[in-house]
């Protein structure tokens, strides 16, 4: 049975200690993109931050991927394997790190995630999982 998700949702990145980040569900996008303000590679580890540089996230394992951005241009991005929480479910998934400061939503969730974890998008709704959590 398919799980439903709205066109906008709140997600958490449990490994990063980030809760209730606004996400746009976009079936035209392929993967998941997370906004970061900066990235550095130090001693073969990826260091990145969201907001100011006082809170740096460090990952030993990462990879470079090639993606098409929203303008159809190919670009290289760093990608990390991390846990993402949607509603009551936590999934381990690759997330690309990119500058989304000019976008309305800091997280974009694409069709690869939706297909892999059996989600159906109901474009008439938003925040299905966030509203359910509030009612409990």
N, C-alpha and C positions, 0 to 999 in steps of 0.2 A: 504494500500500500504506500502511495506517495504521501510525503509530508508537505504541508503547505507553508509558503513563505510569502510575505507581502513585498511590494515593490521597494519599500524602505524598511530596514530593521536595525536593531541595536545588537552589536556583537561585542564579545570580550575576547581578549588575547591573554589567556591565563598564564602563559610562560612569561609574559611581559608585565603582568600586573595591571593591565589596562581593562577597564570595565565600561560597558555601555557606550561604545563608540558608534557613531552614526554610520550606517552602511547603505549604499545604493545597490540594489539587486539588478544586474544588467546582463540579460541573456545574449547581448551582442558582444560582451567581453568574454575572454577565454578563462582567465585565472582569477586570482585574488590579488588586489593591489592595496598596499597600506602606505599612507602618507608618512614620510620621514623628512626632517629638516636638514639632515646631514648624514653622510656615510664616510667612514675611513676604514682602511685595511691596515691593521697594526699587528705585527707578529703573526701573520697568517690567520688572523681572526677578524671578523667584521664587527665594527663598532658603529652604531647608529643612534640617533636621538630624535625625539619628537619634542618640539618646543625648544627650550634652551639646552645647552650642552652639559648642564649639570646632572642630567639623568641619562646616562649612556647605557645602552643595551649591548651586550657582547655575545657573539655566537661563534663557536669553533667551526661549525659545519655550515657552509653556505655554497651556493653555486651561482654562476653567471648564466643568465638566460637571454634569449632574444625575443622581444615582444613587439607587436605593433601598438603604438599609442593611439589615443582617441582621434588623432589626425591622420592615421594610416601610415605613419612613419615608423620604420624599424629602429629599435634602440636596444642597447644592452642594459640589463638591470641585474641587481643582486637579488637572490631569492633565499629565504630561510624556511626550514621546516619547523613549524610551531603549532601550538594548539589554539584553535578558535572555538569559542562557545557561541552557539546559536540556540536560544531557548534553553531547554534542559540538556541539550546534547553538546558534547565536546568532541571535536574532530582534530586529527593531526593532518596538516595540509601545507603545501608550499605556498608562501606568500611573497610576492615581489615587493621590493622597497622602492618607492618613487616619490617625487615631489608632486603632491596634489594640492598645494596651498591655494591654487586658483580654482579649484573644484569645490562644489558645494558639500560633498561628502568625503571624509578622509579615508574611507574604505570603499572599495568596489569589489563586489562578489560576482563572478562570472559563471558561465554555463558548465565548466569542467567540475567545479565544486557541486553545483546543483544536481548535475547528472550522477556524479559518483555517490552522493549521499541521498539520492532519490527524492529531491525536492521539486515541487510544482509551484510556479509563481502565479499568485492571484494578484493581478495588477490593480484590481479594485480595492485592495486592502493595503495597509501599511502598519508596521509595528505589531504584527500578529503575536509574536512571542513576547515582546515587552509588555503589551497590555495584559496578556494571560498571566505573566509573572506578578503584575500589580494586583490582580484580582484575588490571588491566593492568599 
